[in-house]
Amino acid sequence: MFWKQLKSGLRRRLGFRKFQAALGDRGTAPRRLIAYLPTAQQGWILDFLWKDLCQKLALIEDVQSGIASSPEDLWRQCQGTDLIVVAMGLKFLNELIGLGFPPDRIIFYHTHVRLGLEIKKLDLLHAVLVLNSFEGELVAMRKVKKSKIHRFPAGYDQALFSLPQEASLRAIDVLFVGRYRQGKDGYYHKRKRYEFQVALADQLLELGLKVAFLGRCWDQCEYPLNPKLRHIDVPHSQYSEIYQQTQIVCSVSGQEGGPVSFLEGMACGCLMLSVPTGFVTDLQLSDVACWTMPILASEKHWAGEITRILRDHPFVTDEEQIARQTFLLDAQFSALAQQLVQICWPTDEPAKIFALSDE
Protein backbone atom coordinates (compact mmCIF):
# COMPACT_ATOMS: atom_id res chain seq x y z
CA MET A 1 0.00 0.00 0.00
CA PHE A 2 2.80 2.42 0.91
CA TRP A 3 4.64 1.87 -2.38
CA LYS A 4 1.41 2.17 -4.33
CA GLN A 5 0.62 5.53 -2.70
CA LEU A 6 4.19 6.72 -3.24
CA LYS A 7 4.06 5.78 -6.92
CA SER A 8 0.66 7.47 -7.34
CA GLY A 9 1.90 10.63 -5.63
CA LEU A 10 4.99 10.78 -7.82
CA ARG A 11 2.84 10.34 -10.94
CA ARG A 12 0.63 13.23 -9.87
CA ARG A 13 3.59 15.53 -9.22
CA LEU A 14 5.18 14.75 -12.58
CA GLY A 15 1.83 15.20 -14.31
CA PHE A 16 1.26 18.52 -12.55
CA ARG A 17 4.59 19.86 -13.80
CA LYS A 18 3.87 18.60 -17.30
CA PHE A 19 0.46 20.27 -17.51
CA GLN A 20 1.66 23.49 -15.85
CA ALA A 21 4.44 23.79 -18.43
CA ALA A 22 1.98 23.30 -21.30
CA LEU A 23 -0.82 25.60 -20.13
CA GLY A 24 -0.91 29.25 -21.12
CA ASP A 25 -1.18 32.13 -18.68
CA ARG A 26 -4.52 32.81 -17.02
CA GLY A 27 -6.26 35.84 -18.46
CA THR A 28 -3.97 36.38 -21.46
CA ALA A 29 -3.72 33.11 -23.42
CA PRO A 30 -6.57 31.99 -25.73
CA ARG A 31 -9.54 30.87 -23.63
CA ARG A 32 -10.61 27.25 -23.94
CA LEU A 33 -13.37 25.44 -22.04
CA ILE A 34 -13.61 21.68 -22.45
CA ALA A 35 -15.33 18.72 -20.85
CA TYR A 36 -13.28 15.69 -19.87
CA LEU A 37 -15.27 12.73 -21.16
CA PRO A 38 -13.24 9.63 -22.11
CA THR A 39 -14.77 8.01 -25.19
CA ALA A 40 -15.89 4.81 -23.44
CA GLN A 41 -17.83 6.83 -20.86
CA GLN A 42 -19.64 9.28 -23.12
CA GLY A 43 -23.37 8.87 -22.57
CA TRP A 44 -26.42 10.91 -21.64
CA ILE A 45 -24.39 13.73 -20.08
CA LEU A 46 -22.81 14.38 -23.46
CA ASP A 47 -26.01 14.04 -25.47
CA PHE A 48 -28.26 15.96 -23.06
CA LEU A 49 -25.92 18.65 -21.79
CA TRP A 50 -22.46 19.25 -23.22
CA LYS A 51 -23.31 19.08 -26.94
CA ASP A 52 -26.07 21.65 -26.43
CA LEU A 53 -23.85 23.86 -24.30
CA CYS A 54 -21.09 23.75 -26.92
CA GLN A 55 -23.54 25.02 -29.55
CA LYS A 56 -24.13 28.10 -27.37
CA LEU A 57 -20.49 28.45 -26.28
CA ALA A 58 -19.56 28.63 -29.96
CA LEU A 59 -21.54 31.88 -30.17
CA ILE A 60 -19.49 33.56 -27.43
CA GLU A 61 -16.55 35.64 -28.61
CA ASP A 62 -13.01 34.44 -27.92
CA VAL A 63 -14.00 31.15 -26.24
CA GLN A 64 -13.13 27.77 -27.71
CA SER A 65 -15.00 24.73 -26.45
CA GLY A 66 -15.08 20.99 -26.98
CA ILE A 67 -14.31 17.61 -25.46
CA ALA A 68 -11.11 15.89 -24.33
CA SER A 69 -11.69 12.18 -24.90
CA SER A 70 -8.41 10.91 -23.43
CA PRO A 71 -5.43 12.08 -21.32
CA GLU A 72 -3.45 12.55 -24.55
CA ASP A 73 -6.24 14.64 -26.05
CA LEU A 74 -6.35 16.75 -22.88
CA TRP A 75 -2.57 17.32 -23.08
CA ARG A 76 -2.83 18.34 -26.74
CA GLN A 77 -5.57 20.90 -26.04
CA CYS A 78 -3.62 22.44 -23.16
CA GLN A 79 -0.82 23.76 -25.35
CA GLY A 80 -0.55 27.50 -24.78
CA THR A 81 -4.20 27.96 -23.82
CA ASP A 82 -5.97 29.40 -20.80
CA LEU A 83 -7.81 26.12 -20.41
CA ILE A 84 -10.50 25.19 -17.88
CA VAL A 85 -11.68 21.58 -17.87
CA VAL A 86 -15.09 20.47 -16.62
CA ALA A 87 -15.05 17.07 -14.94
CA MET A 88 -18.47 15.65 -15.85
CA GLY A 89 -18.74 13.31 -12.87
CA LEU A 90 -16.83 12.01 -9.86
CA LYS A 91 -15.01 9.30 -11.81
CA PHE A 92 -13.64 11.86 -14.25
CA LEU A 93 -12.64 14.23 -11.45
CA ASN A 94 -10.61 11.46 -9.83
CA GLU A 95 -8.97 10.66 -13.18
CA LEU A 96 -7.95 14.29 -13.64
CA ILE A 97 -6.54 14.50 -10.12
CA GLY A 98 -4.69 11.24 -10.70
CA LEU A 99 -3.18 12.64 -13.92
CA GLY A 100 -1.84 15.60 -11.97
CA PHE A 101 -4.00 18.16 -13.75
CA PRO A 102 -3.95 21.43 -11.71
CA PRO A 103 -7.05 21.45 -9.45
CA ASP A 104 -7.49 25.21 -9.78
CA ARG A 105 -8.20 24.67 -13.48
CA ILE A 106 -10.93 22.08 -12.84
CA ILE A 107 -14.67 22.67 -12.51
CA PHE A 108 -16.51 19.69 -11.04
CA TYR A 109 -19.99 19.10 -12.47
CA HIS A 110 -21.58 17.45 -9.44
CA THR A 111 -24.33 15.46 -11.14
CA HIS A 112 -25.63 13.84 -7.96
CA VAL A 113 -24.68 13.90 -4.30
CA ARG A 114 -23.03 10.63 -3.32
CA LEU A 115 -23.23 10.65 0.47
CA GLY A 116 -20.18 9.22 2.18
CA LEU A 117 -17.95 9.05 -0.91
CA GLU A 118 -14.61 10.81 -0.79
CA ILE A 119 -14.19 13.69 -3.23
CA LYS A 120 -10.51 14.55 -3.61
CA LYS A 121 -9.25 18.15 -3.41
CA LEU A 122 -12.79 19.54 -3.57
CA ASP A 123 -11.79 22.74 -1.78
CA LEU A 124 -8.93 23.37 -4.25
CA LEU A 125 -11.04 23.26 -7.42
CA HIS A 126 -11.87 26.35 -9.47
CA ALA A 127 -15.61 25.76 -8.94
CA VAL A 128 -18.29 23.17 -8.26
CA LEU A 129 -21.53 23.08 -10.27
CA VAL A 130 -24.60 21.64 -8.55
CA LEU A 131 -28.00 20.91 -10.04
CA ASN A 132 -30.05 22.47 -7.25
CA SER A 133 -29.64 24.54 -4.10
CA PHE A 134 -30.12 21.66 -1.66
CA GLU A 135 -27.19 19.78 -3.16
CA GLY A 136 -25.23 23.02 -3.00
CA GLU A 137 -25.75 23.12 0.75
CA LEU A 138 -24.51 19.53 1.04
CA VAL A 139 -21.38 20.41 -0.91
CA ALA A 140 -20.80 23.45 1.31
CA MET A 141 -20.78 21.11 4.32
CA ARG A 142 -17.58 19.61 2.87
CA LYS A 143 -15.88 22.93 3.71
CA VAL A 144 -16.09 24.31 0.19
CA LYS A 145 -16.42 28.09 0.00
CA LYS A 146 -19.93 29.02 -1.08
CA SER A 147 -18.44 31.46 -3.59
CA LYS A 148 -17.12 28.41 -5.48
CA ILE A 149 -20.49 26.63 -5.56
CA HIS A 150 -22.85 27.50 -8.42
CA ARG A 151 -26.37 26.26 -9.12
CA PHE A 152 -26.30 24.95 -12.67
CA PRO A 153 -29.50 23.18 -13.83
CA ALA A 154 -29.20 20.35 -16.33
CA GLY A 155 -30.56 22.58 -19.08
CA TYR A 156 -33.23 22.49 -21.78
CA ASP A 157 -33.62 23.81 -25.30
CA GLN A 158 -36.24 26.55 -25.46
CA ALA A 159 -36.53 26.08 -29.21
CA LEU A 160 -37.71 22.49 -28.68
CA PHE A 161 -39.71 22.71 -25.46
CA SER A 162 -42.49 25.26 -25.17
CA LEU A 163 -46.25 25.60 -24.82
CA PRO A 164 -48.35 24.26 -27.69
CA GLN A 165 -49.30 26.99 -30.15
CA GLU A 166 -52.97 26.08 -29.87
CA ALA A 167 -54.89 24.67 -26.93
CA SER A 168 -55.64 21.02 -27.56
CA LEU A 169 -56.90 17.98 -25.71
CA ARG A 170 -54.16 16.39 -23.62
CA ALA A 171 -54.67 12.74 -24.48
CA ILE A 172 -52.17 11.38 -21.90
CA ASP A 173 -53.29 11.75 -18.31
CA VAL A 174 -50.04 10.68 -16.61
CA LEU A 175 -46.54 10.51 -18.13
CA PHE A 176 -43.36 8.99 -16.68
CA VAL A 177 -40.14 9.95 -18.47
CA GLY A 178 -36.84 8.08 -18.59
CA ARG A 179 -35.23 5.03 -20.11
CA TYR A 180 -35.21 1.62 -18.45
CA ARG A 181 -31.91 0.12 -17.36
CA GLN A 182 -31.72 -3.57 -16.48
CA GLY A 183 -30.29 -4.82 -13.18
CA LYS A 184 -32.87 -5.19 -10.42
CA ASP A 185 -30.28 -5.17 -7.63
CA GLY A 186 -28.18 -2.28 -8.93
CA TYR A 187 -27.82 1.22 -7.49
CA TYR A 188 -29.39 2.92 -10.52
CA HIS A 189 -32.37 0.57 -10.41
CA LYS A 190 -33.05 1.30 -6.74
CA ARG A 191 -32.63 5.06 -7.12
CA LYS A 192 -35.05 5.22 -10.04
CA ARG A 193 -37.57 2.98 -8.20
CA TYR A 194 -38.72 1.22 -11.37
CA GLU A 195 -40.68 -1.42 -9.47
CA PHE A 196 -42.64 1.30 -7.68
CA GLN A 197 -43.24 3.13 -10.97
CA VAL A 198 -44.66 0.01 -12.63
CA ALA A 199 -46.90 -0.70 -9.63
CA LEU A 200 -48.13 2.91 -9.60
CA ALA A 201 -48.92 2.74 -13.32
CA ASP A 202 -51.03 -0.36 -12.62
CA GLN A 203 -52.99 1.54 -9.95
CA LEU A 204 -53.61 4.46 -12.28
CA LEU A 205 -54.69 2.23 -15.17
CA GLU A 206 -57.15 0.46 -12.86
CA LEU A 207 -58.67 3.87 -12.14
CA GLY A 208 -59.24 4.36 -15.86
CA LEU A 209 -56.46 6.90 -16.46
CA LYS A 210 -54.36 6.94 -19.64
CA VAL A 211 -50.73 6.31 -18.64
CA ALA A 212 -47.55 6.34 -20.74
CA PHE A 213 -43.83 5.66 -20.26
CA LEU A 214 -41.61 7.84 -22.46
CA GLY A 215 -38.11 6.49 -23.01
CA ARG A 216 -36.00 3.69 -24.41
CA CYS A 217 -35.60 0.05 -23.40
CA TRP A 218 -38.91 -0.52 -21.61
CA ASP A 219 -39.29 -3.64 -23.74
CA GLN A 220 -36.50 -5.05 -21.49
CA CYS A 221 -38.38 -4.31 -18.26
CA GLU A 222 -37.94 -7.01 -15.60
CA TYR A 223 -41.40 -6.38 -14.13
CA PRO A 224 -44.68 -7.32 -15.84
CA LEU A 225 -46.13 -4.34 -17.67
CA ASN A 226 -49.87 -3.80 -17.95
CA PRO A 227 -50.97 -4.25 -21.60
CA LYS A 228 -52.95 -1.00 -21.31
CA LEU A 229 -49.74 0.92 -20.59
CA ARG A 230 -48.55 2.99 -23.55
CA HIS A 231 -44.81 2.82 -24.25
CA ILE A 232 -43.42 5.69 -26.34
CA ASP A 233 -39.91 5.48 -27.80
CA VAL A 234 -39.12 8.47 -30.00
CA PRO A 235 -36.01 10.64 -30.50
CA HIS A 236 -35.45 13.29 -27.84
CA SER A 237 -36.17 16.00 -30.41
CA GLN A 238 -39.78 14.75 -30.47
CA TYR A 239 -40.31 14.65 -26.70
CA SER A 240 -41.98 18.07 -26.76
CA GLU A 241 -44.85 16.68 -28.82
CA ILE A 242 -45.49 14.08 -26.11
CA TYR A 243 -45.31 16.60 -23.25
CA GLN A 244 -47.77 18.83 -25.06
CA GLN A 245 -50.26 15.94 -25.07
CA THR A 246 -49.80 15.30 -21.32
CA GLN A 247 -51.63 16.62 -18.30
CA ILE A 248 -49.27 15.60 -15.49
CA VAL A 249 -45.64 14.42 -15.50
CA CYS A 250 -44.57 12.30 -12.53
CA SER A 251 -41.14 11.41 -11.17
CA VAL A 252 -40.95 8.74 -8.46
CA SER A 253 -37.14 8.58 -8.39
CA GLY A 254 -35.77 8.53 -4.86
CA GLN A 255 -32.86 10.85 -5.66
CA GLU A 256 -32.51 13.26 -8.55
CA GLY A 257 -30.38 16.25 -9.32
CA GLY A 258 -32.97 17.20 -11.96
CA PRO A 259 -34.64 15.44 -13.60
CA VAL A 260 -34.39 16.99 -17.06
CA SER A 261 -38.01 15.99 -17.62
CA PHE A 262 -38.99 18.50 -14.93
CA LEU A 263 -37.60 21.40 -16.98
CA GLU A 264 -39.03 20.10 -20.23
CA GLY A 265 -42.45 19.32 -18.78
CA MET A 266 -42.73 22.70 -17.06
CA ALA A 267 -41.81 24.49 -20.30
CA CYS A 268 -44.55 22.56 -22.13
CA GLY A 269 -47.25 23.46 -19.60
CA CYS A 270 -47.59 20.11 -17.80
CA LEU A 271 -48.63 19.72 -14.20
CA MET A 272 -45.71 18.20 -12.23
CA LEU A 273 -45.59 15.74 -9.31
CA SER A 274 -42.45 14.22 -7.78
CA VAL A 275 -40.72 13.23 -4.60
CA PRO A 276 -39.15 16.28 -2.87
CA THR A 277 -35.78 16.11 -4.59
CA GLY A 278 -34.00 17.82 -7.47
CA PHE A 279 -35.21 21.01 -9.14
CA VAL A 280 -38.54 20.94 -7.32
CA THR A 281 -36.74 21.93 -4.09
CA ASP A 282 -35.86 25.31 -5.66
CA LEU A 283 -39.47 26.19 -6.50
CA GLN A 284 -42.31 27.88 -4.63
CA LEU A 285 -44.64 25.01 -5.44
CA SER A 286 -47.95 26.74 -4.83
CA ASP A 287 -47.09 29.31 -7.53
CA VAL A 288 -46.05 26.94 -10.33
CA ALA A 289 -48.52 24.02 -10.40
CA CYS A 290 -46.04 21.54 -8.91
CA TRP A 291 -46.62 19.10 -6.08
CA THR A 292 -44.55 16.62 -4.08
CA MET A 293 -45.19 13.29 -2.40
CA PRO A 294 -43.29 11.86 0.60
CA ILE A 295 -40.65 9.31 -0.33
CA LEU A 296 -42.44 6.69 1.80
CA ALA A 297 -45.89 7.28 0.28
CA SER A 298 -47.52 4.16 -1.14
CA GLU A 299 -48.69 3.61 -4.71
CA LYS A 300 -52.26 4.02 -3.42
CA HIS A 301 -51.49 7.44 -1.94
CA TRP A 302 -49.71 8.54 -5.13
CA ALA A 303 -52.68 7.46 -7.22
CA GLY A 304 -55.05 9.30 -4.90
CA GLU A 305 -53.03 12.52 -5.13
CA ILE A 306 -52.77 12.30 -8.91
CA THR A 307 -56.53 11.87 -9.31
CA ARG A 308 -57.15 14.75 -6.89
CA ILE A 309 -54.82 17.08 -8.84
CA LEU A 310 -56.38 16.14 -12.18
CA ARG A 311 -59.84 16.76 -10.74
CA ASP A 312 -59.17 20.00 -8.85
CA HIS A 313 -56.38 21.55 -10.94
CA PRO A 314 -56.63 20.11 -14.47
CA PHE A 315 -54.33 22.62 -16.21
CA VAL A 316 -51.57 25.16 -15.59
CA THR A 317 -52.91 28.71 -15.45
CA ASP A 318 -51.30 31.60 -17.33
CA GLU A 319 -50.13 33.08 -14.01
CA GLU A 320 -48.51 29.79 -12.99
CA GLN A 321 -46.71 29.45 -16.32
CA ILE A 322 -45.41 33.02 -16.03
CA ALA A 323 -44.14 32.24 -12.52
CA ARG A 324 -42.27 29.23 -13.92
CA GLN A 325 -40.39 31.40 -16.38
CA THR A 326 -38.06 32.91 -13.79
CA PHE A 327 -36.68 29.45 -13.08
CA LEU A 328 -36.78 28.28 -16.69
CA LEU A 329 -34.92 31.32 -18.07
CA ASP A 330 -31.86 30.44 -15.97
CA ALA A 331 -32.00 26.84 -17.24
CA GLN A 332 -31.89 27.63 -20.98
CA PHE A 333 -28.66 26.48 -22.61
CA SER A 334 -27.82 30.02 -23.77
CA ALA A 335 -28.04 31.29 -20.18
CA LEU A 336 -26.01 28.35 -18.85
CA ALA A 337 -23.28 28.93 -21.45
CA GLN A 338 -22.93 32.55 -20.39
CA GLN A 339 -22.94 31.57 -16.72
CA LEU A 340 -20.18 29.01 -17.30
CA VAL A 341 -17.95 31.50 -19.10
CA GLN A 342 -18.50 34.00 -16.28
CA ILE A 343 -17.49 31.36 -13.71
CA CYS A 344 -14.30 30.59 -15.64
CA TRP A 345 -13.31 34.17 -16.44
CA PRO A 346 -15.16 36.55 -14.07
CA THR A 347 -15.78 40.06 -15.40
CA ASP A 348 -18.08 42.93 -14.60
CA GLU A 349 -19.81 42.45 -17.95
CA PRO A 350 -21.74 39.41 -19.24
CA ALA A 351 -20.09 37.34 -21.94
CA LYS A 352 -20.42 38.82 -25.43
CA ILE A 353 -22.62 36.46 -27.37
CA PHE A 354 -23.82 36.62 -30.93
CA ALA A 355 -27.25 35.08 -30.21
CA LEU A 356 -28.87 35.73 -26.85
CA SER A 357 -31.68 33.21 -26.93
CA ASP A 358 -32.43 29.63 -27.88
CA GLU A 359 -34.73 30.76 -30.69
N, C-alpha and C positions, 0 to 999 in steps of 0.2 A: 504493500500500500504506500509506504514512504517513497519508494523509488518511482512508483507510478505518479504520485503527486508532484515529485520533483521534476520528472520528465514533462508533465503537463504544464507546470509553471514555467519551465524553460522555453517550451514551445510558445506559450503566450507572450513571453517577453521578447523573443525573437520576432514573432509575428507583429507585435506592437511597433517595434522599431522599423520593420519592413513597411508597414502601412503608413506610419508617420512620415517616412522618407518619401513616399509616393504622393501623399495627399498635398494639395495646394493650400495656400494660406486662407484662413477664414476671412470672409468679407471682401477679398480681392480676386481670388481665382474664380473661374467659371462655376456657376452654381449647378449642382446636380443632386437630384433627389431620387433615390431608387429603393425598391423593395427587395429584400433578400428572400428569394423563394427558389430553393433548389428544385430542379426540374421534376424529380420524382415526387415532390410534395405539393406541386401546384394543383390546387383544387378550387373549391367554391370561393375562397378568399381572393383568388385571382380573378375569377369570372364575375363575381358579384361586387367587387370593391376596387381592386387596383387598376384593372383595365379601364373602368369608367373614370376613375380619378386621373389616370394618365391622359385621357382625352381632354380633360379640363386643364390639367397642368400644362399641356402643350400650348394652350392659349395664353399662358402667362409669360410675359417678356423675361428673357434672360434666365430661364430655368429649364434645364434638361431633366427628363425623367425616364424611368424604365425599370427593368428588372435585372438583378444579378442572379443567375441560375446556378452558380457554382463559386467556390472560393477563388478560382482562377479568373472567372468573369468579374468578380468583385474587385480583385487586384487590378485588372485591366482598366476598369472604369474609374479607379481612384486617381490615375495618373494626372497630376497637376490640377485637380478639380477641388473645389470646396464642396465636398460630397457629404451628404447625410444619408444614412441607410435606415430604412424602416424594417425592423424585425417583425414579421407578420405572425408571431406566435412565440410561445415560450421555447419550443424546440429550436427555433431559428435564432432566438436571442442567445441561448446557450452555445450554439455553434459559432456565432460571431465572437462571443467572449473567449471561447476556446481557441479561435484563430488568432486572438490578440488584437482584434479590431478595436480602436480607441473607443471606450464607452461614451465619451462626451460627443461622439458623432453618431450615436445610435438613438433612434426613437423606437420604443417598444409599443407595438400595437397589441394591447392587452385584451384579447378577444373574449376571454371569460376568466373570472376569478377562480383560481384553483387553490382552495383553502389548504394550508399546510405544506404546499410545495415550495421549495426554496427557489427564489429568483435572484440570480447572481448580480451583484453590482447595481442593483436597482436605483440606489441613491446617486450613482455616478453618471447615469444616462442623461442625454440631452433633454429627453421628455418621455412621458408615458401617456399614451392615448387610451382612454376608457370609453366604453360604449354608453354608459349612463352614470349619473351622479352618485348613486349608491356604491357602485364598484369603485368610483373615484375615492370615496371615503375609506373603503377597505384598503386601497393602495396606500393612502396617506397614513394608515396605521402601521405601515412598514417603514415609517420614518422617511418618507419621500416628501420633499417640499411641495406644498400645494401649488406653488407657482410652476412646477414642472408637470403637473397633472392636468390634462385637457380632455373635456368631454367631446367625443368624436363619434357620432352615430354611424351606423354601418352604411348609410347612404341610399338614396333612391334617385331615379331619373325622372325628373318632372315632365319631360317630353313623353314618357311612356305611361306614367301613372297620374291620372287626374280624374275629375268627375266626368261622368258621361255627358255628352253634349245635349242630349235630350233625356228627360225623365222617362224611364221605362220600367216595366215589371221586373223585379229581381227574382229570377226563377230558382235560385239556390237559397234556401233558408239559412243553412249553416255550412261554413267552409273551414276546413283544416288545411294548412299549407305546409309543405315540407316533404322531402323525399324519405323513403323508407331505407333503412340500413339494417341488414341482417346481423344477428348475434344477440340472442335474447339475454345473455348474461353479461354483456359488455357495458362499459360506462356510458357510451353514447345512447344505447338502447334504454337504459334506466333513466337518464336525464330527460330524454324526449318523452318518456312514459307512453310508448306506443300501445301497450296492452290496455292502459286506461283509455286512450283515445278511441281504440276500436270498440271497447265496451260502451263508452259514451255515445258513439255513433249508433250502436244498436238501440240504446235507450231512446235516442231522438227519432230514429226511424220508426220505432214502435208507437211513438206519439204522432206519427203521420207527417213529420217534417222531411223536407228534401235536403239531404246531406251529401257533401262531396269532399273527397280528398284530392288536393291539387299537388302533384309532384311525381317524381320518377320512382320506379322500382316497387310500387305497391303490389304488383303481381307476384313479388317474392315474399310477401308478408307471412310471418310464421304464426299468425293468429287467424282464425276463420273470419272471413269478411262477409257481411250481410249482402246477399245478391241485390238488394235494393240500393246499396251504397254506390254512388257514382264516383268513378275514378277518372281523373282528368290528367293527362300527361301531354303537355304542349310546351313549346319553347318558352323561355322566360319572357321574351319580347311580347308574348301573347297573354301573359298573366293578367294584365290590366283588363282585358275583355272579360275574364272570369270574375275578377273582383267587382266589376261594374254590374254583374248579374247577381251579386251576393248581398244578403241583408246583414249577416253577422259573421265575422271572422273570429275563430277561437284558437287559442294557444294553451295547451295543457302542460307544456314542458316545465319541468321542475326547476330549471335554471337556464336563463337566457340572458345574453348581453343585449339582444335586440328584442324580438326577432325582426328580420328584414320585412317579413309579411306585415308587421305592425305599421311600418312607415307606408308601405304600398297600399294596404287596406284603408288606412286613414285618408290618404290622398285621393282614393277612389270613392270616398263617401260611405264606407262600410261601418256599421256598429262593430265594436271591438270588445272581446272578453278574454281575459287571461289570468293566470296566476300572478301574484304581485311581484314580478321580477322583470328586469329589462327596461325598455323605454317607458313602459307604463308608470314606473316609479318617478319619472320626471314630469308627469302630467297632473294637472288639476282635473281629476276625472269627471267631476260633475259638470264641467264646462265643455267637454269634448266628446261626449257620447261613448265613453269607455268605462268598463266595469272590471272588477277583479273577483276571483274566487279563492278561498283559502286553499293552501296546498293539500290539506287533508280532507277537503270536501269530497263526498262520494259522487259517483256518476249520476245518481238520482238527484242530488242537490244541484249539480251542474245543469242537468236537463231541466229542472224546475226553474232555475234562474234564467236560462236561455228562453224558455217559453214565456216567462214573465216579461223579459225585455222586449221580445218580439210583439207581445200583446200591448204593452204600455208605452213602448218607445220604438215604433216600427221603422223610423228613418232618422237620419242625422239632419238636424235643422240647419238653416243658413248660418245662424249665429254660432252654432257648435263647429261648423266647418271653418268659419272665419277664425275662431279661437284656436283651432288646430294649426293654422298657418304659421303662427309664431314658431312653433316647434318644427314644422316641416321645412320652413325656409332655411333653417340652420342645417338641415339634413340633406339638402340638395348637393349633388356632386360638385357643382360650381362653387358653392359656399365652402364645402369641405376642402377643396383644392386651395382656395385662398387662405383658409385657416391654417392649413399645413405649411404653406410657404411662410406665413407669418410666424409660425412656431419655429421654423428652421432659421429664418433670417429676420428677426424682429425689427420693425421700423415704425415710424409714427404714421405712415400712410399705408393703406391697403395695397395688396399686390396689383400691379397694372395688368389688366386682363383684356383681351380683345373681345370676348363675348361674356357678358355678365349674367347670363341666365342659361337654363337648360333647354330653352326653346330651340 
